[in-house]
């Protein structure tokens, strides 16, 4: 065990402050809970208000850490094998955008997957960087995007040797990863850092039964939503740096530029406590999780009409590995969409899944899941599969079947350009003012500044008629699409 991991410096300092019976003439205005709404106190208890403090003597300052926050961040860096780590209270979105701001200068380029999270697109807009998109592999049958084949990264790096960084997703929402070690080698050979969106992967570092963490696979930076799989509170995340290809001080400056000047001490304390637990007990917790989820996978494997994503679906490159604790269930073989299945499971059985797309439901068993939870989910899916009278789920062409769009205006200019809505059927030939991704597979069909083609219009109409989900457009039903005016 790393010396010091048994400590939680920030949490300990907050508890000490709370026990000192302070006379609180400082924000937040609830005064340790005495001024909080009573119904809220009934729900969450007084303890959280006791430690909801501000930059008081002994409690340090996230924007200039030199005390307990600095020590807590140092322990996080050691736990994850990083050179430097930062607490984030604005989620992984903040960390990814700070990395992009720090990586290059306006007019530069970043090589990144076409299915990157919208926060990355926002970071490019803020930084004035142009995307060089590489196309991820799509898992046959399940139809969701996975990692990017290494050949795609090599091609993009060769064509754009002046790019300032390569970005990967490790793992993605579905638990799939590409060959991040090879991506790292390719990026480094071209003199570029590899940035990892590791929002769903903070747990990978604490058990050998999972894929290697992004930093372990050679990434120079990784941003993790500790709240997703590590046990901290929602909106709390970590940013890690490793190596010398990124300027850590520049990253910190970008964080200070973007983060709130009133960071939540409750969120930061939850990061400190969650890091301590993972460092001390992560292997045992994750082993129990693997055992419970392994039984769930076995139970689901014998249900006719459904399929579970796993080792049989790997291709050794773009679909290189997967998180065994994330359970992706293809339900389209039952004649149901994923959204229909998720709705039935929630309403009829009280089983709520993380997300659903046209073909799949995604279960994210957390550290608190039990064997009974898994048994209940398996029985519910067995009952679902026994139903009758469903219609086949219509097939759709994939975005890979659509010719790549022309870029009519760079991303930042398109974001600030005046726009207007038009019916999707009338959008062909126009420059798009927003991004639209169809789920599955979650790869944006069009981004701001790109030309809307007739092939895109046909695809979007068919996706809409098939009941697909959309991410990005201002009209979620996608009857209208915003195009650039003028």
C-alpha positions as a Markdown table, in Angstrom:
| # | Residue | x | y | z |
|---|---|---|---|---|
| 1 | Unk | 0.0 | 0.0 | 0.0 |
| 2 | Unk | 1.3 | 3.5 | -0.9 |
| 3 | Unk | 2.2 | 5.3 | 2.3 |
| 4 | Unk | -0.4 | 7.9 | 3.1 |
| 5 | Unk | -3.3 | 6.5 | 1.1 |
| 6 | Unk | -5.1 | 5.7 | 4.4 |
| 7 | Unk | -5.4 | 9.5 | 4.9 |
| 8 | Unk | -8.1 | 11.8 | 3.5 |
| 9 | Unk | -6.5 | 15.2 | 4.3 |
| 10 | Unk | -9.3 | 17.5 | 3.0 |
| 11 | Unk | -12.2 | 15.4 | 4.5 |
| 12 | Unk | -10.3 | 15.2 | 7.8 |
| 13 | Unk | -9.8 | 19.0 | 7.9 |
| 14 | Unk | -13.5 | 19.6 | 7.2 |
| 15 | Unk | -14.6 | 17.3 | 9.9 |
| 16 | Unk | -12.2 | 18.9 | 12.3 |
| 17 | Unk | -13.7 | 22.3 | 11.4 |
| 18 | Unk | -17.2 | 21.0 | 11.9 |
| 19 | Unk | -16.4 | 19.6 | 15.3 |
| 20 | Unk | -15.0 | 22.9 | 16.5 |
| 21 | Unk | -18.5 | 24.4 | 17.0 |
| 22 | Unk | -17.6 | 27.3 | 14.7 |
| 23 | Unk | -19.5 | 30.6 | 14.7 |
| 24 | Unk | -20.1 | 30.9 | 11.0 |
| 25 | Unk | -20.0 | 34.4 | 9.5 |
| 26 | Unk | -19.2 | 33.2 | 6.0 |
| 27 | Unk | -20.8 | 31.7 | 3.0 |
| 28 | Unk | -22.6 | 29.4 | 2.3 |
| 29 | Unk | -25.5 | 31.1 | 3.9 |
| 30 | Unk | -27.1 | 28.0 | 5.4 |
| 31 | Unk | -24.7 | 28.3 | 8.4 |
| 32 | Unk | -23.9 | 24.6 | 8.7 |
| 33 | Unk | -27.5 | 23.7 | 8.2 |
| 34 | Unk | -29.2 | 26.0 | 10.6 |
| 35 | Unk | -30.5 | 28.1 | 7.8 |
| 36 | Unk | -31.2 | 25.2 | 5.4 |
| 37 | Unk | -34.8 | 24.2 | 4.3 |
| 38 | Unk | -36.1 | 21.7 | 6.8 |
| 39 | Unk | -37.4 | 19.3 | 4.1 |
| 40 | Unk | -33.9 | 19.3 | 2.5 |
| 41 | Unk | -32.4 | 18.6 | 5.9 |
| 42 | Unk | -34.8 | 15.7 | 6.3 |
| 43 | Unk | -33.6 | 14.2 | 3.0 |
| 44 | Unk | -29.9 | 14.5 | 3.2 |
| 45 | Unk | -29.2 | 15.1 | 6.9 |
| 46 | Unk | -27.2 | 17.8 | 8.7 |
| 47 | Unk | -23.7 | 16.2 | 8.2 |
| 48 | Unk | -23.4 | 17.4 | 4.6 |
| 49 | Unk | -24.1 | 20.9 | 5.7 |
| 50 | Unk | -21.5 | 20.7 | 8.4 |
| 51 | Unk | -18.7 | 20.3 | 5.8 |
| 52 | Unk | -20.2 | 22.6 | 3.1 |
| 53 | Unk | -17.6 | 25.3 | 3.8 |
| 54 | Unk | -15.5 | 27.8 | 1.9 |
| 55 | Unk | -11.8 | 28.9 | 1.8 |
| 56 | Unk | -11.3 | 29.3 | 5.5 |
| 57 | Unk | -8.0 | 29.0 | 7.4 |
| 58 | Unk | -6.8 | 25.4 | 7.3 |
| 59 | Unk | -9.2 | 24.5 | 4.4 |
| 60 | Unk | -7.0 | 25.6 | 1.5 |
| 61 | Unk | -8.0 | 27.0 | -1.9 |
| 62 | Unk | -8.6 | 24.9 | -5.0 |
| 63 | Unk | -7.4 | 27.8 | -7.2 |
| 64 | Unk | -4.2 | 28.1 | -5.3 |
| 65 | Unk | -3.7 | 24.9 | -3.3 |
| 66 | Unk | -0.9 | 24.7 | -0.8 |
| 67 | Unk | -2.4 | 22.8 | 2.1 |
| 68 | Unk | -4.9 | 20.0 | 2.5 |
| 69 | Unk | -6.3 | 20.2 | -1.0 |
| 70 | Unk | -2.7 | 20.1 | -2.4 |
| 71 | Unk | -2.0 | 17.0 | -0.2 |
| 72 | Unk | -5.3 | 15.3 | -1.3 |
| 73 | Unk | -4.4 | 15.9 | -5.0 |
| 74 | Unk | -0.9 | 14.5 | -4.4 |
| 75 | Unk | -2.4 | 11.3 | -3.0 |
| 76 | Unk | -4.7 | 11.0 | -6.0 |
| 77 | Unk | -1.8 | 11.3 | -8.3 |
| 78 | Unk | 0.1 | 8.5 | -6.5 |
| 79 | Unk | -3.0 | 6.3 | -6.4 |
| 80 | Unk | -3.5 | 6.6 | -10.2 |
| 81 | Unk | 0.2 | 6.6 | -11.2 |
| 82 | Unk | 0.1 | 10.2 | -12.4 |
| 83 | Unk | 2.7 | 12.9 | -12.1 |
| 84 | Unk | 0.1 | 15.6 | -11.2 |
| 85 | Unk | -3.6 | 15.4 | -10.5 |
| 86 | Unk | -6.4 | 18.0 | -10.1 |
| 87 | Unk | -9.8 | 18.0 | -8.4 |
| 88 | Unk | -12.6 | 19.0 | -10.7 |
| 89 | Unk | -16.0 | 20.3 | -9.4 |
| 90 | Unk | -17.4 | 21.1 | -12.8 |
| 91 | Unk | -17.3 | 17.5 | -14.0 |
| 92 | Unk | -15.2 | 15.8 | -16.7 |
| 93 | Unk | -16.5 | 18.4 | -19.1 |
| 94 | Unk | -14.3 | 21.0 | -17.3 |
| 95 | Unk | -11.2 | 18.8 | -17.5 |
| 96 | Unk | -11.5 | 17.9 | -21.2 |
| 97 | Unk | -12.0 | 21.5 | -22.2 |
| 98 | Unk | -9.1 | 22.7 | -20.1 |
| 99 | Unk | -6.9 | 20.1 | -21.8 |
| 100 | Unk | -7.9 | 21.3 | -25.2 |
| 101 | Unk | -7.3 | 24.9 | -24.2 |
| 102 | Unk | -3.9 | 24.0 | -23.0 |
| 103 | Unk | -2.9 | 21.7 | -25.9 |
| 104 | Unk | -2.7 | 24.2 | -28.7 |
| 105 | Unk | -3.2 | 27.7 | -30.1 |
| 106 | Unk | -6.1 | 29.0 | -32.2 |
| 107 | Unk | -6.0 | 27.7 | -35.7 |
| 108 | Unk | -4.3 | 24.4 | -34.6 |
| 109 | Unk | -5.7 | 20.9 | -35.0 |
| 110 | Unk | -6.6 | 18.0 | -32.8 |
| 111 | Unk | -7.0 | 14.4 | -34.0 |
| 112 | Unk | -10.1 | 12.9 | -32.4 |
| 113 | Unk | -12.8 | 10.3 | -32.8 |
| 114 | Unk | -15.9 | 11.4 | -34.7 |
| 115 | Unk | -18.0 | 10.2 | -31.7 |
| 116 | Unk | -16.2 | 12.4 | -29.1 |
| 117 | Unk | -18.4 | 13.8 | -26.3 |
| 118 | Unk | -20.0 | 17.1 | -26.9 |
| 119 | Unk | -17.8 | 18.7 | -24.2 |
| 120 | Unk | -14.9 | 18.1 | -26.5 |
| 121 | Unk | -16.6 | 19.9 | -29.4 |
| 122 | Unk | -17.2 | 22.8 | -26.9 |
| 123 | Unk | -13.6 | 22.8 | -26.0 |
| 124 | Unk | -12.6 | 23.1 | -29.7 |
| 125 | Unk | -15.0 | 26.1 | -30.1 |
| 126 | Unk | -13.5 | 27.8 | -27.0 |
| 127 | Unk | -9.9 | 27.2 | -28.0 |
| 128 | Unk | -10.4 | 27.9 | -31.7 |
| 129 | Unk | -8.9 | 24.6 | -32.7 |
| 130 | Unk | -10.0 | 22.6 | -35.7 |
| 131 | Unk | -11.0 | 18.9 | -35.5 |
| 132 | Unk | -9.4 | 16.2 | -37.6 |
| 133 | Unk | -11.9 | 13.4 | -37.3 |
| 134 | Unk | -11.0 | 9.7 | -37.3 |
| 135 | Unk | -13.8 | 7.2 | -37.6 |
| 136 | Unk | -14.4 | 4.7 | -34.8 |
| 137 | Unk | -15.1 | 1.0 | -35.4 |
| 138 | Unk | -18.8 | 0.0 | -35.0 |
| 139 | Unk | -19.6 | -3.3 | -33.2 |
| 140 | Unk | -21.6 | -5.5 | -35.6 |
| 141 | Unk | -25.1 | -6.3 | -34.4 |
| 142 | Unk | -25.0 | -3.9 | -31.5 |
| 143 | Unk | -24.3 | -1.0 | -33.8 |
| 144 | Unk | -22.5 | 1.2 | -31.3 |
| 145 | Unk | -19.2 | 3.0 | -31.9 |
| 146 | Unk | -16.1 | 1.6 | -30.1 |
| 147 | Unk | -12.5 | 2.6 | -30.4 |
| 148 | Unk | -10.6 | 4.0 | -33.4 |
| 149 | Unk | -8.6 | 1.5 | -35.5 |
| 150 | Unk | -4.9 | 2.3 | -35.2 |
| 151 | Unk | -4.6 | 2.6 | -39.0 |
| 152 | Unk | -7.0 | 5.6 | -38.9 |
| 153 | Unk | -4.8 | 7.3 | -36.3 |
| 154 | Unk | -1.7 | 6.6 | -38.2 |
| 155 | Unk | -3.2 | 8.1 | -41.4 |
| 156 | Unk | -4.5 | 11.2 | -39.6 |
| 157 | Unk | -1.1 | 11.8 | -37.9 |
| 158 | Unk | 0.7 | 11.4 | -41.2 |
| 159 | Unk | -1.6 | 13.8 | -43.0 |
| 160 | Unk | -1.6 | 16.4 | -40.2 |
| 161 | Unk | 1.9 | 16.3 | -38.7 |
| 162 | Unk | 1.3 | 19.8 | -37.2 |
| 163 | Unk | -1.7 | 18.6 | -35.1 |
| 164 | Unk | -1.2 | 19.5 | -31.4 |
| 165 | Unk | -2.7 | 16.4 | -29.8 |
| 166 | Unk | -4.6 | 13.1 | -30.3 |
| 167 | Unk | -7.7 | 12.4 | -28.2 |
| 168 | Unk | -9.1 | 8.9 | -27.4 |
| 169 | Unk | -12.1 | 7.7 | -25.4 |
| 170 | Unk | -11.1 | 5.0 | -22.9 |
| 171 | Unk | -13.5 | 3.3 | -22.3 |
| 172 | Unk | -16.6 | 4.6 | -24.0 |
| 173 | Unk | -20.2 | 4.7 | -22.6 |
| 174 | Unk | -20.6 | 1.1 | -23.6 |
| 175 | Unk | -17.4 | -0.1 | -21.9 |
| 176 | Unk | -15.5 | -0.7 | -25.1 |
| 177 | Unk | -11.9 | 0.5 | -25.8 |
| 178 | Unk | -9.6 | 0.6 | -28.7 |
| 179 | Unk | -5.9 | -0.2 | -28.6 |
| 180 | Unk | -4.9 | 2.8 | -26.5 |
| 181 | Unk | -1.3 | 1.6 | -26.1 |
| 182 | Unk | -0.9 | 1.6 | -29.9 |
| 183 | Unk | -2.6 | 5.0 | -30.2 |
| 184 | Unk | -0.2 | 6.3 | -27.6 |
| 185 | Unk | 2.8 | 5.0 | -29.6 |
| 186 | Unk | 1.6 | 6.5 | -32.8 |
| 187 | Unk | 0.9 | 9.9 | -31.2 |
| 188 | Unk | 4.3 | 10.0 | -29.4 |
| 189 | Unk | 6.1 | 9.0 | -32.6 |
| 190 | Unk | 4.5 | 12.1 | -34.2 |
| 191 | Unk | 5.5 | 14.3 | -31.2 |
| 192 | Unk | 1.9 | 14.6 | -30.0 |
| 193 | Unk | 0.4 | 14.0 | -26.6 |
| 194 | Unk | -2.4 | 11.5 | -26.2 |
| 195 | Unk | -5.4 | 12.9 | -24.2 |
| 196 | Unk | -7.9 | 10.4 | -22.8 |
| 197 | Unk | -11.5 | 11.0 | -22.1 |
| 198 | Unk | -11.6 | 8.4 | -19.3 |
| 199 | Unk | -15.0 | 9.5 | -17.9 |
| 200 | Unk | -16.1 | 5.9 | -17.4 |
| 201 | Unk | -12.8 | 4.4 | -16.4 |
| 202 | Unk | -11.5 | 5.5 | -13.0 |
| 203 | Unk | -11.9 | 2.0 | -11.6 |
| 204 | Unk | -9.7 | 0.4 | -14.2 |
| 205 | Unk | -6.6 | 1.1 | -12.2 |
| 206 | Unk | -7.5 | -1.0 | -9.2 |
| 207 | Unk | -8.1 | -4.6 | -10.5 |
| 208 | Unk | -6.2 | -6.6 | -13.1 |
| 209 | Unk | -9.5 | -8.1 | -14.4 |
| 210 | Unk | -10.2 | -4.9 | -16.2 |
| 211 | Unk | -8.6 | -3.2 | -19.2 |
| 212 | Unk | -5.5 | -1.2 | -18.3 |
| 213 | Unk | -6.2 | 2.4 | -17.4 |
| 214 | Unk | -5.5 | 5.1 | -20.0 |
| 215 | Unk | -2.4 | 6.3 | -18.1 |
| 216 | Unk | -1.1 | 2.8 | -17.8 |
| 217 | Unk | -1.6 | 2.4 | -21.6 |
| 218 | Unk | 0.5 | 5.5 | -22.3 |
| 219 | Unk | -1.8 | 8.4 | -22.3 |
| 220 | Unk | -0.3 | 11.8 | -21.3 |
| 221 | Unk | -3.5 | 13.0 | -19.7 |
| 222 | Unk | -6.7 | 11.4 | -18.5 |
| 223 | Unk | -10.0 | 13.0 | -17.2 |
| 224 | Unk | -12.2 | 10.7 | -15.1 |
| 225 | Unk | -15.7 | 11.1 | -13.7 |
| 226 | Unk | -14.9 | 9.6 | -10.3 |
| 227 | Unk | -18.6 | 9.8 | -9.5 |
| 228 | Unk | -19.5 | 7.4 | -12.3 |
| 229 | Unk | -17.6 | 4.3 | -11.1 |
| 230 | Unk | -15.5 | 5.4 | -8.1 |
| 231 | Unk | -18.1 | 6.4 | -5.5 |
| 232 | Unk | -17.7 | 10.1 | -5.3 |
| 233 | Unk | -20.6 | 12.6 | -5.6 |
| 234 | Unk | -22.1 | 13.5 | -9.0 |
| 235 | Unk | -20.2 | 16.3 | -10.8 |
| 236 | Unk | -16.9 | 15.5 | -9.1 |
| 237 | Unk | -14.0 | 14.4 | -11.4 |
| 238 | Unk | -10.2 | 14.1 | -11.6 |
| 239 | Unk | -7.7 | 15.2 | -14.2 |
| 240 | Unk | -4.3 | 13.5 | -14.3 |
| 241 | Unk | -1.1 | 14.4 | -16.1 |
| 242 | Unk | 1.8 | 12.1 | -16.9 |
| 243 | Unk | 5.0 | 12.8 | -18.7 |
| 244 | Unk | 6.4 | 16.0 | -20.2 |
| 245 | Unk | 4.4 | 16.5 | -23.5 |
| 246 | Unk | 1.9 | 18.7 | -21.8 |
| 247 | Unk | 2.7 | 21.8 | -19.8 |
| 248 | Unk | 1.1 | 21.1 | -16.4 |
| 249 | Unk | 1.1 | 24.8 | -15.4 |
| 250 | Unk | -0.7 | 25.7 | -18.6 |
| 251 | Unk | -3.3 | 23.0 | -17.9 |
| 252 | Unk | -3.7 | 24.4 | -14.4 |
| 253 | Unk | -4.1 | 28.0 | -15.8 |
| 254 | Unk | -6.8 | 26.7 | -18.1 |
| 255 | Unk | -8.6 | 25.0 | -15.2 |
| 256 | Unk | -8.5 | 28.2 | -13.2 |
| 257 | Unk | -9.9 | 30.1 | -16.2 |
| 258 | Unk | -12.9 | 27.8 | -16.4 |
| 259 | Unk | -13.8 | 26.5 | -13.0 |
| 260 | Unk | -16.0 | 28.2 | -10.5 |
| 261 | Unk | -14.6 | 30.6 | -7.9 |
| 262 | Unk | -16.8 | 28.9 | -5.3 |
| 263 | Unk | -15.9 | 25.2 | -5.5 |
| 264 | Unk | -18.0 | 22.8 | -3.5 |
| 265 | Unk | -16.0 | 21.5 | -0.6 |
| 266 | Unk | -18.5 | 18.7 | -0.3 |
| 267 | Unk | -17.7 | 17.5 | -3.9 |
| 268 | Unk | -13.9 | 17.8 | -3.2 |
| 269 | Unk | -14.3 | 15.9 | 0.1 |
| 270 | Unk | -16.1 | 13.1 | -1.8 |
| 271 | Unk | -13.2 | 12.9 | -4.2 |
| 272 | Unk | -10.8 | 12.6 | -1.3 |
| 273 | Unk | -12.8 | 9.9 | 0.4 |
| 274 | Unk | -13.5 | 8.0 | -2.8 |
| 275 | Unk | -9.8 | 8.0 | -3.7 |
| 276 | Unk | -8.9 | 6.7 | -0.2 |
| 277 | Unk | -11.4 | 3.8 | -0.4 |
| 278 | Unk | -10.3 | 2.8 | -3.9 |
| 279 | Unk | -6.6 | 2.9 | -3.0 |
| 280 | Unk | -7.2 | 0.8 | 0.1 |
| 281 | Unk | -10.1 | -1.4 | -0.8 |
| 282 | Unk | -10.6 | -1.0 | -4.6 |
| 283 | Unk | -9.4 | -4.5 | -5.5 |
| 284 | Unk | -11.8 | -6.2 | -3.1 |
| 285 | Unk | -14.7 | -4.0 | -4.1 |
| 286 | Unk | -14.1 | -4.6 | -7.8 |
| 287 | Unk | -13.7 | -8.3 | -7.3 |
| 288 | Unk | -17.1 | -8.5 | -5.6 |
| 289 | Unk | -18.5 | -6.5 | -8.4 |
| 290 | Unk | -17.0 | -8.8 | -11.0 |
| 291 | Unk | -18.4 | -11.9 | -9.3 |
| 292 | Unk | -21.9 | -10.4 | -9.1 |
| 293 | Unk | -21.9 | -9.2 | -12.7 |
| 294 | Unk | -20.3 | -12.4 | -14.0 |
| 295 | Unk | -23.4 | -14.3 | -12.6 |
| 296 | Unk | -25.6 | -11.7 | -14.3 |
| 297 | Unk | -23.9 | -12.3 | -17.6 |
| 298 | Unk | -24.3 | -16.0 | -17.2 |
| 299 | Unk | -28.0 | -15.7 | -16.5 |
| 300 | Unk | -28.5 | -13.4 | -19.5 |
| 301 | Unk | -26.6 | -15.7 | -21.9 |
| 302 | Unk | -29.3 | -18.3 | -21.8 |
| 303 | Unk | -32.2 | -16.0 | -22.5 |
| 304 | Unk | -33.3 | -16.4 | -26.2 |
| 305 | Unk | -33.5 | -13.3 | -28.3 |
| 306 | Unk | -31.0 | -11.2 | -26.4 |
| 307 | Unk | -27.2 | -10.9 | -26.7 |
| 308 | Unk | -24.6 | -9.5 | -24.3 |
| 309 | Unk | -21.5 | -7.7 | -25.5 |
| 310 | Unk | -18.4 | -9.4 | -24.5 |
| 311 | Unk | -15.1 | -11.1 | -25.5 |
| 312 | Unk | -16.6 | -12.7 | -28.6 |
| 313 | Unk | -17.1 | -9.3 | -30.2 |
| 314 | Unk | -13.5 | -8.0 | -29.9 |
| 315 | Unk | -11.5 | -7.5 | -33.1 |
| 316 | Unk | -8.1 | -6.8 | -31.5 |
| 317 | Unk | -7.9 | -3.1 | -32.7 |
| 318 | Unk | -10.8 | -0.7 | -32.8 |
| 319 | Unk | -12.8 | -3.1 | -30.5 |
| 320 | Unk | -9.7 | -4.1 | -28.6 |
| 321 | Unk | -11.1 | -4.7 | -25.1 |
| 322 | Unk | -14.1 | -4.1 | -22.8 |
| 323 | Unk | -15.0 | -3.4 | -19.3 |
| 324 | Unk | -16.5 | -6.7 | -17.9 |
| 325 | Unk | -18.6 | -4.8 | -15.3 |
| 326 | Unk | -20.5 | -2.9 | -17.9 |
| 327 | Unk | -23.4 | -4.9 | -19.3 |
| 328 | Unk | -24.6 | -4.0 | -22.8 |
| 329 | Unk | -27.6 | -6.1 | -23.8 |
| 330 | Unk | -28.9 | -6.2 | -27.4 |
| 331 | Unk | -32.6 | -6.4 | -27.3 |
| 332 | Unk | -33.4 | -5.8 | -30.9 |
| 333 | Unk | -33.6 | -9.5 | -31.4 |
| 334 | Unk | -36.8 | -9.5 | -29.3 |
| 335 | Unk | -38.4 | -7.0 | -31.8 |
| 336 | Unk | -38.0 | -4.2 | -29.2 |
| 337 | Unk | -36.0 | -1.0 | -29.3 |
| 338 | Unk | -33.7 | -0.4 | -26.4 |
| 339 | Unk | -35.9 | 2.5 | -25.3 |
| 340 | Unk | -39.0 | 0.3 | -25.2 |
| 341 | Unk | -37.1 | -2.3 | -23.2 |
| 342 | Unk | -35.8 | 0.3 | -20.7 |
| 343 | Unk | -39.3 | 1.8 | -20.3 |
| 344 | Unk | -40.8 | -1.7 | -19.6 |
| 345 | Unk | -38.1 | -2.6 | -17.1 |
| 346 | Unk | -38.6 | 0.6 | -15.2 |
| 347 | Unk | -42.3 | 0.7 | -15.2 |
| 348 | Unk | -43.1 | -3.0 | -14.7 |
| 349 | Unk | -40.1 | -4.3 | -12.7 |
| 350 | Unk | -38.5 | -1.2 | -11.1 |
| 351 | Unk | -35.2 | -2.0 | -12.8 |
| 352 | Unk | -33.7 | 1.2 | -14.1 |
| 353 | Unk | -30.9 | 1.1 | -16.6 |
| 354 | Unk | -28.3 | 3.7 | -17.3 |
| 355 | Unk | -29.1 | 4.3 | -21.0 |
| 356 | Unk | -30.8 | 2.9 | -24.0 |
| 357 | Unk | -30.5 | 3.3 | -27.8 |
| 358 | Unk | -32.3 | 1.8 | -30.7 |
| 359 | Unk | -30.8 | -1.7 | -30.3 |
| 360 | Unk | -29.4 | -1.9 | -26.7 |
| 361 | Unk | -29.8 | -1.2 | -23.1 |
| 362 | Unk | -26.8 | -0.5 | -21.0 |
| 363 | Unk | -26.6 | -1.5 | -17.3 |
| 364 | Unk | -23.9 | 0.1 | -15.2 |
| 365 | Unk | -23.6 | -1.9 | -12.0 |
| 366 | Unk | -21.9 | 0.3 | -9.4 |
| 367 | Unk | -19.8 | -0.6 | -6.4 |
| 368 | Unk | -23.0 | -0.9 | -4.3 |
| 369 | Unk | -24.7 | -3.4 | -6.5 |
| 370 | Unk | -25.6 | -6.8 | -5.0 |
| 371 | Unk | -26.1 | -10.3 | -6.2 |
| 372 | Unk | -29.8 | -9.8 | -5.5 |
| 373 | Unk | -29.9 | -6.7 | -7.7 |
| 374 | Unk | -28.3 | -8.7 | -10.5 |
| 375 | Unk | -30.7 | -11.6 | -10.0 |
| 376 | Unk | -33.7 | -9.2 | -10.1 |
| 377 | Unk | -32.4 | -7.7 | -13.4 |
| 378 | Unk | -31.9 | -11.1 | -14.9 |
| 379 | Unk | -35.4 | -12.2 | -14.0 |
| 380 | Unk | -36.9 | -9.0 | -15.3 |
| 381 | Unk | -35.1 | -9.5 | -18.7 |
| 382 | Unk | -36.3 | -13.1 | -18.8 |
| 383 | Unk | -39.9 | -11.9 | -18.3 |
| 384 | Unk | -39.4 | -9.3 | -21.0 |
| 385 | Unk | -38.0 | -11.8 | -23.5 |
| 386 | Unk | -41.1 | -14.1 | -22.8 |
| 387 | Unk | -43.5 | -11.4 | -24.1 |
| 388 | Unk | -45.1 | -11.7 | -27.6 |
| 389 | Unk | -46.5 | -9.6 | -30.3 |
| 390 | Unk | -43.6 | -7.3 | -31.1 |
| 391 | Unk | -42.6 | -6.0 | -34.5 |
| 392 | Unk | -39.1 | -6.3 | -35.9 |
| 393 | Unk | -36.8 | -3.3 | -35.3 |
| 394 | Unk | -36.1 | -1.7 | -38.7 |
| 395 | Unk | -32.6 | -1.6 | -40.0 |
| 396 | Unk | -30.8 | 1.6 | -40.7 |
| 397 | Unk | -27.8 | 2.5 | -42.7 |
| 398 | Unk | -24.8 | 3.6 | -40.6 |
| 399 | Unk | -23.1 | 7.0 | -40.8 |
| 400 | Unk | -20.2 | 5.1 | -42.4 |
| 401 | Unk | -22.5 | 4.6 | -45.4 |
| 402 | Unk | -22.8 | 8.4 | -45.9 |
| 403 | Unk | -20.0 | 10.2 | -47.8 |
| 404 | Unk | -17.9 | 12.5 | -45.5 |
| 405 | Unk | -19.4 | 16.0 | -45.5 |
| 406 | Unk | -17.6 | 19.1 | -46.8 |
| 407 | Unk | -16.5 | 21.7 | -44.3 |
| 408 | Unk | -18.0 | 25.0 | -45.4 |
| 409 | Unk | -17.0 | 27.0 | -42.3 |
| 410 | Unk | -14.7 | 26.2 | -39.4 |
| 411 | Unk | -16.3 | 25.0 | -36.2 |
| 412 | Unk | -15.7 | 28.2 | -34.1 |
| 413 | Unk | -17.1 | 30.5 | -36.9 |
| 414 | Unk | -20.1 | 28.3 | -37.4 |
| 415 | Unk | -20.8 | 28.3 | -33.7 |
| 416 | Unk | -21.0 | 32.1 | -33.6 |
| 417 | Unk | -22.8 | 32.5 | -37.0 |
| 418 | Unk | -26.4 | 33.5 | -37.2 |
| 419 | Unk | -28.7 | 30.6 | -37.8 |
| 420 | Unk | -32.3 | 29.7 | -38.5 |
| 421 | Unk | -34.5 | 26.5 | -38.3 |
| 422 | Unk | -35.6 | 24.7 | -41.5 |
| 423 | Unk | -37.4 | 21.5 | -42.0 |
| 424 | Unk | -35.0 | 18.6 | -42.2 |
| 425 | Unk | -36.4 | 17.7 | -45.6 |
| 426 | Unk | -35.3 | 21.2 | -46.9 |
| 427 | Unk | -31.8 | 21.3 | -45.3 |
| 428 | Unk | -29.8 | 19.7 | -48.1 |
| 429 | Unk | -27.0 | 21.9 | -49.5 |
| 430 | Unk | -27.0 | 24.2 | -46.4 |
| 431 | Unk | -24.3 | 24.7 | -43.8 |
| 432 | Unk | -25.4 | 23.1 | -40.5 |
| 433 | Unk | -25.4 | 25.3 | -37.4 |
| 434 | Unk | -25.6 | 22.4 | -34.8 |
| 435 | Unk | -24.4 | 18.9 | -34.3 |
| 436 | Unk | -26.6 | 15.8 | -34.8 |
| 437 | Unk | -25.8 | 12.3 | -33.7 |
| 438 | Unk | -28.1 | 9.3 | -34.0 |
| 439 | Unk | -28.1 | 6.7 | -31.2 |
| 440 | Unk | -27.0 | 4.1 | -32.1 |
| 441 | Unk | -24.1 | 4.4 | -33.0 |
| 442 | Unk | -23.6 | 7.9 | -31.5 |
| 443 | Unk | -21.3 | 9.1 | -34.3 |
| 444 | Unk | -22.3 | 12.7 | -35.3 |
| 445 | Unk | -23.8 | 12.7 | -38.8 |
| 446 | Unk | -23.1 | 16.4 | -39.1 |
| 447 | Unk | -21.4 | 19.2 | -37.1 |
| 448 | Unk | -21.5 | 23.0 | -37.2 |
| 449 | Unk | -20.0 | 24.3 | -40.4 |
| 450 | Unk | -20.5 | 21.1 | -42.3 |
| 451 | Unk | -22.6 | 20.8 | -45.4 |
| 452 | Unk | -25.9 | 18.9 | -45.1 |
| 453 | Unk | -26.1 | 16.4 | -48.0 |
| 454 | Unk | -29.1 | 14.7 | -49.5 |
| 455 | Unk | -27.7 | 11.4 | -48.2 |
| 456 | Unk | -27.7 | 12.9 | -44.6 |
| 457 | Unk | -31.3 | 14.1 | -45.0 |
| 458 | Unk | -32.4 | 10.6 | -46.1 |
| 459 | Unk | -30.6 | 9.0 | -43.2 |
| 460 | Unk | -31.9 | 11.4 | -40.6 |
| 461 | Unk | -35.5 | 11.0 | -41.9 |
| 462 | Unk | -35.2 | 7.2 | -41.8 |
| 463 | Unk | -33.7 | 7.3 | -38.3 |
| 464 | Unk | -36.5 | 9.5 | -37.1 |
| 465 | Unk | -39.1 | 7.2 | -38.6 |
| 466 | Unk | -37.4 | 4.2 | -36.9 |
| 467 | Unk | -37.7 | 5.8 | -33.5 |
| 468 | Unk | -33.9 | 6.4 | -33.1 |
| 469 | Unk | -32.7 | 8.9 | -30.5 |
| 470 | Unk | -30.9 | 12.1 | -31.3 |
| 471 | Unk | -28.2 | 14.0 | -29.5 |
| 472 | Unk | -27.3 | 17.6 | -30.2 |
| 473 | Unk | -30.1 | 19.3 | -32.1 |
| 474 | Unk | -32.2 | 22.0 | -30.6 |
| 475 | Unk | -35.3 | 20.1 | -31.8 |
| 476 | Unk | -35.0 | 16.7 | -30.1 |
| 477 | Unk | -37.7 | 15.3 | -32.4 |
| 478 | Unk | -35.6 | 16.4 | -35.4 |
| 479 | Unk | -38.4 | 17.9 | -37.4 |
| 480 | Unk | -36.3 | 21.0 | -37.8 |
| 481 | Unk | -32.5 | 21.5 | -38.2 |
| 482 | Unk | -30.7 | 24.8 | -37.6 |
| 483 | Unk | -28.7 | 26.0 | -40.6 |
| 484 | Unk | -26.4 | 29.0 | -40.9 |
| 485 | Unk | -28.2 | 32.1 | -42.2 |
| 486 | Unk | -26.9 | 34.2 | -45.1 |
